Amino acid sequence: MIFIGMKEYCLKTGRLLKLNRIWSIIFCIYFLTIFVSCDSSQKPTISKHAGLTLDSVAKHHLLSSIINSTQDNNRIRDSLFVEYEKSANFNKNIYYWALKALNLPFGFKDDSLISSVNNIYILPKQVDEWALKKYVLLKSKADHTDINSSEVTKELMNTRSQVEKSKSVFLFLYDNMLAMIFYTNQDSENSLRYIKLFRQNHPYATSARFLQMYYDIRFMISLDLDGTPGAETYLDSCQALARELDDTMALMRSIDFESQWLKKQGKTKEAVDRHRIYFNYLTKTKENTALKQYNNFADLFLANNQPDSAILYVKRGMEIARKNKKETKDMTSVLDILSKSYEKKGDYKQAYLYGRKQYEAYLQATEVMQKTAIADITARYDAQKKDEAIRSLQENNDLNSKFITQQRWTFIIFIILTIFIVFFVFSSYKQKLFKAEHDKLLLQHKQLVLEQKNRQNQLNPHFIYNSIANLQGLISTDKKLEANKYLVTLTKVIRDMLELNRKDFIPLEKEIDSLNNYVNLQQMRFNHSFEYHVETGDLDLDNTLIPPMLVQPFLENAIEHGLMSLEDKGCLQVRFYQTKGTLHIEITDNGVGVAENSQIKKKKESLSQVITEERIELLFGKDKHVAGMRKHPNFKQDGTGYQVEIYFPLTLNFD
């Protein structure tokens, strides 16, 4: 019972110190080897970038190193170091130190490098250089193989926010670091969020080598999410890209992923078989030197209920770690596997002993973390005291100069404020004038529209009065059938009048239909004693607009005062055409014309014509060159006939 209680306590308290085995493998491989299996026949050097500054070449290399082979990256960096060290003050150049830190592990403790980077002065406009400087310093604090303190994570997130606002091209470095830290802290949701941002912000996110790394990481994160969403898809993508790139190491890595996927599915035997291929490859290439690699294999044996094999591989790994004099921060996981393995064998004594060691390892790790935290706090406090003393001296030195310039700035601010107030008052006054003028124009427009409607509506009672008189004449002569047809046609005309008069403009086609109804009414009245023709040429009847009831009064005058006095058959013609953006309407009859000083002429100058002229002025203005009306009495050689021309700007429905 004591053993079981201690073991449960050890497992609970040691959980935060456990690393995800898959994550450790991937990032050790990617960030220590950077695609060691990539083979390239080219040997790039900085001579490829002739014409660029040394910093530009270094910057390009920092951005694109992820898609190059290790050999190519080493050649470029070595060439850059040689060129930088030929120049003066190279040790104050952030690109030089960023290249130095590129291959260093996270959490490195190179005090000389950190001190040199701290002392580099960066101008505010150098956003990329500032982002690199902060990244190198944060890389020295962040550890991707252990739990990071909340202070480091908070500082990293705050710095990333500043880098994002500055729109630096190195934003992806911070996204990658945060994704790894959150993954280590077992926060897969935030890790997924930042790895997506890493891809979104990386300048070479479409390259095959980048995608190889990205799909590897997405697979690992998916394994830790509920339901492992997309894990199988990412695994397939990893293997497909490894074959496409002919990358043996990447293919072997995908086999290791497959073993983890099979373990997740409960297929432990198949998982052991697949991982054996990967493990044998690492042994053959002499890269199987890390305790965690043996530990991972042992964990699969334990899951497959093979405790003896699990114990064997864990102890082999521990022996290699002792020979290489390498410590591991994953010792709690190693001891946990040994404890569980002996428990499965029924050797509870050994299980207890290793469980006890696991507990002691946890306490030791906790003590180290506490000491480290205390040391960090002490160092931070001492640095803060020094900074405060320096700041106090600087404030005293700056106080006099600030006092001298204070009055000058006060005066400048007063002048600027005065100018602003004057400008604001002037602008407000000007806006009020504009608004008053605008309101005045709106009022005038409304008045013109009302006047136009009033003129238009005056036609309606005039026409109805004449029509009723005509109908009364038919009824009084006992022409009931004709009166009935006349009444039906009159109804159509009145309906057109009521519907069309609601609008300022109507399509020409509707106006012609209304005219046809009206002329048909008059032909019925006068026994078809005249002919009627309409010409429209190439006009678009649906889209050409015209004021309603504009032509009808002139047809009425032509019929009443011109055609009815003829002994022969009369002819009434209406012609619509356009010239240079102007719509012309000609109403022509072959009537008796107008005798000088005759009563007929006075009738021709009817109220309807006056109203029409006023309507044209209200709609199109008083400029006779733009819109108006012309009358041509007695225009034929024999002194007969009458012609009226109306013209105004052509208006289309889609204008």
FENNOR-V849973 format. One record per backbone hydrogen bond with DSSP energy under -0.5 kcal/mol. NH is the residue of the N-H (numbers start at 1). CO is the residue of the C=O. E is the energy in kcal/mol with one decimal. If there is no record, write none. Layout:
NH|CO|E + NH|CO|E
This chain:
5|1|-2.5 + 6|2|-2.5 + 7|3|-2.5 + 8|4|-2.4 + 9|5|-2.2 + 10|6|-2.6 + 11|7|-2.5 + 12|8|-2.2 + 13|9|-2.8 + 14|10|-2.1 + 15|12|-0.8 + 17|14|-0.9 + 18|14|-0.7 + 18|15|-1.1 + 21|19|-0.6 + 24|20|-2.0 + 25|21|-2.0 + 26|22|-2.5 + 27|23|-2.5 + 28|24|-1.9 + 29|25|-2.2 + 30|26|-3.3 + 31|27|-2.0 + 32|28|-1.1 + 33|29|-1.7 + 34|29|-1.0 + 34|30|-0.5 + 38|35|-1.9 + 48|45|-1.7 + 49|46|-1.4 + 50|47|-1.2 + 52|49|-2.1 + 57|53|-2.0 + 58|54|-2.3 + 59|55|-2.6 + 60|56|-2.3 + 61|57|-2.2 + 62|58|-2.3 + 63|59|-1.7 + 64|60|-2.1 + 65|61|-1.6 + 67|64|-1.8 + 68|65|-1.3 + 70|35|-0.6 + 73|69|-2.4 + 74|70|-2.6 + 75|71|-2.2 + 76|72|-2.4 + 77|73|-2.6 + 78|74|-2.6 + 79|75|-2.4 + 80|76|-2.4 + 81|77|-2.9 + 82|78|-2.0 + 83|79|-2.2 + 84|80|-3.0 + 85|81|-2.5 + 86|82|-0.5 + 86|83|-0.8 + 87|83|-0.6 + 87|84|-1.6 + 90|87|-0.8 + 92|89|-1.7 + 93|90|-1.8 + 94|92|-0.6 + 97|93|-1.5 + 98|94|-2.5 + 99|95|-2.1 + 100|96|-1.5 + 101|97|-2.2 + 102|98|-0.7 + 103|99|-0.5 + 104|101|-0.7 + 107|139|-3.6 + 108|105|-1.1 + 111|109|-1.4 + 114|110|-2.5 + 115|111|-2.7 + 116|112|-2.2 + 117|113|-2.5 + 118|114|-2.3 + 119|115|-1.5 + 120|117|-1.2 + 122|120|-0.5 + 126|123|-1.5 + 127|125|-1.8 + 130|126|-2.4 + 131|127|-2.2 + 132|128|-2.2 + 133|129|-2.4 + 134|130|-2.4 + 135|131|-1.9 + 136|132|-2.6 + 137|133|-2.0 + 138|134|-2.4 + 139|135|-2.6 + 140|136|-1.4 + 141|137|-0.6 + 141|138|-0.7 + 142|138|-2.6 + 146|143|-0.9 + 153|149|-1.9 + 154|150|-2.7 + 155|151|-2.5 + 156|152|-2.4 + 157|153|-2.4 + 158|154|-2.4 + 159|155|-2.3 + 160|156|-2.4 + 161|157|-2.0 + 162|158|-1.6 + 163|159|-2.5 + 164|160|-2.6 + 165|161|-1.9 + 166|162|-1.9 + 167|163|-0.6 + 167|164|-0.8 + 168|163|-1.7 + 171|168|-1.1 + 172|169|-0.6 + 173|170|-1.1 + 174|170|-0.7 + 174|171|-0.8 + 175|171|-1.7 + 176|172|-2.3 + 177|173|-2.0 + 178|174|-2.5 + 179|175|-2.3 + 180|176|-2.0 + 181|177|-2.2 + 182|178|-2.7 + 183|179|-1.8 + 184|180|-2.4 + 185|181|-2.1 + 186|183|-1.7 + 187|182|-3.3 + 188|186|-0.7 + 191|187|-1.9 + 192|188|-2.5 + 193|189|-1.9 + 194|190|-2.2 + 195|191|-2.0 + 196|192|-1.8 + 197|193|-1.5 + 198|194|-2.3 + 199|195|-1.7 + 200|196|-2.3 + 201|197|-2.4 + 202|198|-0.8 + 202|199|-0.6 + 205|202|-1.2 + 207|204|-1.5 + 211|207|-2.3 + 212|208|-2.2 + 213|209|-1.8 + 214|210|-2.9 + 215|211|-2.9 + 216|212|-1.6 + 217|213|-2.2 + 218|214|-2.6 + 219|215|-2.1 + 220|216|-1.9 + 221|217|-2.5 + 222|218|-2.4 + 223|219|-1.8 + 224|220|-0.8 + 224|221|-0.9 + 225|221|-0.7 + 225|222|-0.8 + 228|225|-2.1 + 231|228|-1.5 + 234|230|-2.4 + 235|231|-2.3 + 236|232|-2.2 + 237|233|-2.1 + 238|234|-2.5 + 239|235|-2.1 + 240|236|-2.5 + 241|237|-2.5 + 242|238|-2.1 + 243|239|-2.0 + 244|240|-2.3 + 245|241|-2.7 + 246|242|-0.5 + 246|243|-0.6 + 247|242|-2.4 + 248|246|-0.8 + 251|247|-2.1 + 252|248|-2.7 + 253|249|-2.4 + 254|250|-2.0 + 255|251|-1.5 + 256|252|-1.9 + 257|253|-2.1 + 258|254|-2.2 + 259|255|-1.9 + 260|256|-1.8 + 261|257|-2.5 + 262|258|-2.6 + 263|259|-2.1 + 264|260|-2.1 + 265|261|-1.5 + 266|263|-1.4 + 267|262|-2.7 + 268|266|-1.3 + 271|267|-1.9 + 272|268|-2.4 + 273|269|-2.1 + 274|270|-2.4 + 275|271|-2.4 + 276|272|-1.9 + 277|273|-1.0 + 278|274|-1.3 + 279|275|-3.0 + 280|276|-2.7 + 281|277|-1.8 + 282|278|-2.1 + 283|279|-2.2 + 284|280|-2.5 + 285|281|-2.3 + 286|283|-1.0 + 287|282|-2.6 + 288|282|-1.2 + 289|287|-1.5 + 293|290|-1.0 + 294|290|-1.1 + 295|291|-2.7 + 296|292|-2.5 + 297|293|-1.6 + 298|294|-2.7 + 299|295|-2.1 + 300|296|-1.5 + 301|297|-2.0 + 302|298|-2.5 + 303|299|-2.1 + 304|300|-1.7 + 305|302|-1.6 + 306|301|-2.6 + 310|306|-1.9 + 311|307|-2.7 + 312|308|-2.4 + 313|309|-2.3 + 314|310|-2.1 + 315|311|-2.4 + 316|312|-1.9 + 317|313|-2.1 + 318|314|-2.2 + 319|315|-2.1 + 320|316|-2.2 + 321|317|-2.3 + 322|318|-2.1 + 323|319|-2.3 + 324|320|-2.4 + 325|322|-0.5 + 326|321|-2.5 + 331|328|-0.6 + 333|330|-0.7 + 334|330|-1.7 + 335|331|-2.8 + 336|332|-1.7 + 337|333|-2.0 + 338|334|-2.0 + 339|335|-2.5 + 340|336|-2.5 + 341|337|-2.5 + 342|338|-2.4 + 343|339|-1.8 + 344|340|-2.1 + 345|341|-1.6 + 346|342|-0.7 + 346|343|-0.7 + 347|342|-2.1 + 348|346|-1.5 + 351|347|-2.0 + 352|348|-2.4 + 353|349|-2.5 + 354|350|-2.7 + 355|351|-2.0 + 356|352|-2.7 + 357|353|-2.3 + 358|354|-2.3 + 359|355|-2.0 + 360|356|-2.4 + 361|357|-2.7 + 362|358|-2.1 + 363|359|-2.3 + 364|360|-2.7 + 365|361|-2.7 + 366|362|-2.7 + 367|363|-2.6 + 368|364|-2.5 + 369|365|-2.5 + 370|366|-2.6 + 371|367|-2.8 + 372|368|-2.8 + 373|369|-2.5 + 374|370|-2.8 + 375|371|-2.8 + 376|372|-2.6 + 377|373|-2.5 + 378|374|-2.8 + 379|375|-2.8 + 380|376|-2.5 + 381|377|-2.5 + 382|378|-2.8 + 383|379|-2.6 + 384|380|-2.2 + 385|381|-2.3 + 386|382|-2.3 + 387|383|-2.7 + 388|384|-2.4 + 389|385|-2.1 + 390|386|-2.5 + 391|387|-2.6 + 392|388|-2.3 + 393|389|-1.9 + 394|390|-2.5 + 395|391|-2.5 + 396|392|-2.1 + 397|393|-2.3 + 398|394|-2.3 + 399|395|-1.3 + 400|396|-0.7 + 401|397|-0.7 + 402|398|-2.5 + 403|399|-2.3 + 404|400|-2.1 + 405|401|-2.0 + 406|402|-1.2 + 407|403|-0.8 + 408|404|-0.6 + 409|405|-2.7 + 410|406|-2.5 + 411|407|-2.5 + 412|408|-2.4 + 413|409|-3.0 + 414|410|-2.3 + 415|411|-2.4 + 416|412|-2.7 + 417|413|-2.9 + 418|414|-2.5 + 419|415|-2.6 + 420|416|-2.5 + 421|417|-2.5 + 422|418|-2.7 + 423|419|-2.8 + 424|420|-2.7 + 425|421|-2.8 + 426|422|-2.8 + 427|423|-2.9 + 428|424|-2.6 + 429|425|-2.4 + 430|426|-2.6 + 431|427|-2.5 + 432|428|-2.1 + 433|429|-2.1 + 434|430|-2.5 + 435|431|-2.4 + 436|432|-2.5 + 437|433|-2.5 + 438|434|-2.5 + 439|435|-2.8 + 440|436|-2.1 + 441|437|-2.4 + 442|438|-2.4 + 443|439|-2.2 + 444|440|-2.4 + 445|441|-2.5 + 446|442|-2.4 + 447|443|-2.2 + 448|444|-2.5 + 449|445|-2.5 + 450|446|-2.4 + 451|447|-2.4 + 452|448|-2.6 + 453|449|-2.5 + 454|450|-2.3 + 455|451|-2.6 + 456|452|-2.5 + 457|453|-2.6 + 458|454|-1.2 + 459|455|-0.6 + 459|456|-1.1 + 460|456|-0.6 + 460|457|-0.5 + 461|457|-0.8 + 462|458|-1.0 + 463|459|-2.6 + 464|460|-2.6 + 465|461|-2.4 + 466|462|-1.7 + 467|463|-2.6 + 468|464|-2.7 + 469|465|-1.8 + 470|466|-2.1 + 471|467|-2.6 + 472|468|-2.6 + 473|469|-1.8 + 474|470|-1.8 + 475|471|-2.3 + 476|472|-2.6 + 477|473|-1.3 + 478|475|-1.7 + 479|474|-2.5 + 480|478|-1.1 + 483|479|-2.4 + 484|480|-2.5 + 485|481|-2.4 + 486|482|-2.9 + 487|483|-2.6 + 488|484|-2.2 + 489|485|-2.6 + 490|486|-2.8 + 491|487|-2.2 + 492|488|-1.7 + 493|489|-2.2 + 494|490|-2.8 + 495|491|-2.5 + 496|492|-2.6 + 497|493|-2.5 + 498|494|-2.5 + 499|495|-2.5 + 500|496|-3.0 + 501|497|-1.8 + 502|499|-0.8 + 503|500|-1.7 + 506|546|-2.6 + 508|544|-2.8 + 509|541|-1.7 + 510|507|-0.6 + 511|507|-1.6 + 512|508|-2.4 + 513|509|-2.1 + 514|510|-2.3 + 515|511|-2.2 + 516|512|-2.5 + 517|513|-2.0 + 518|514|-2.1 + 519|515|-3.0 + 520|516|-2.3 + 521|517|-1.7 + 522|518|-1.9 + 523|519|-3.0 + 524|520|-1.9 + 525|521|-1.5 + 526|522|-2.3 + 527|524|-0.8 + 528|523|-3.3 + 529|526|-0.6 + 531|570|-2.5 + 533|572|-2.2 + 535|574|-2.5 + 539|536|-1.7 + 541|539|-1.1 + 544|540|-2.1 + 545|651|-3.1 + 546|506|-2.4 + 550|547|-0.8 + 554|551|-1.1 + 555|551|-1.5 + 556|552|-2.4 + 557|553|-2.0 + 558|554|-2.4 + 559|555|-2.3 + 560|556|-2.8 + 561|557|-2.7 + 562|558|-1.3 + 563|558|-2.2 + 564|559|-1.3 + 566|563|-1.4 + 570|529|-2.0 + 572|531|-2.9 + 573|588|-2.9 + 574|533|-2.6 + 575|586|-2.5 + 576|535|-3.2 + 577|584|-1.9 + 579|582|-2.1 + 582|579|-1.1 + 583|648|-2.8 + 584|577|-3.5 + 584|582|-0.5 + 585|646|-2.8 + 586|575|-2.5 + 587|644|-2.7 + 588|573|-3.0 + 588|586|-0.6 + 589|642|-2.1 + 590|571|-1.1 + 592|562|-1.1 + 598|595|-2.0 + 602|598|-1.2 + 603|599|-1.7 + 604|600|-2.2 + 605|601|-1.7 + 606|604|-2.8 + 610|606|-1.6 + 611|607|-2.5 + 612|608|-2.2 + 613|609|-2.4 + 614|610|-2.1 + 615|611|-2.4 + 616|612|-2.3 + 617|613|-2.0 + 618|614|-2.3 + 619|615|-2.2 + 620|616|-2.9 + 621|617|-1.8 + 624|622|-0.7 + 626|623|-1.4 + 627|623|-2.2 + 628|647|-2.5 + 630|645|-3.1 + 632|643|-3.7 + 634|641|-2.3 + 635|632|-0.6 + 636|640|-2.0 + 639|636|-1.7 + 641|591|-2.4 + 642|589|-1.6 + 643|632|-1.5 + 644|587|-2.2 + 645|630|-3.4 + 646|585|-2.8 + 647|628|-2.1 + 648|583|-1.6 + 650|581|-2.9 + 651|545|-0.5 + 653|543|-2.7 + 655|652|-1.4
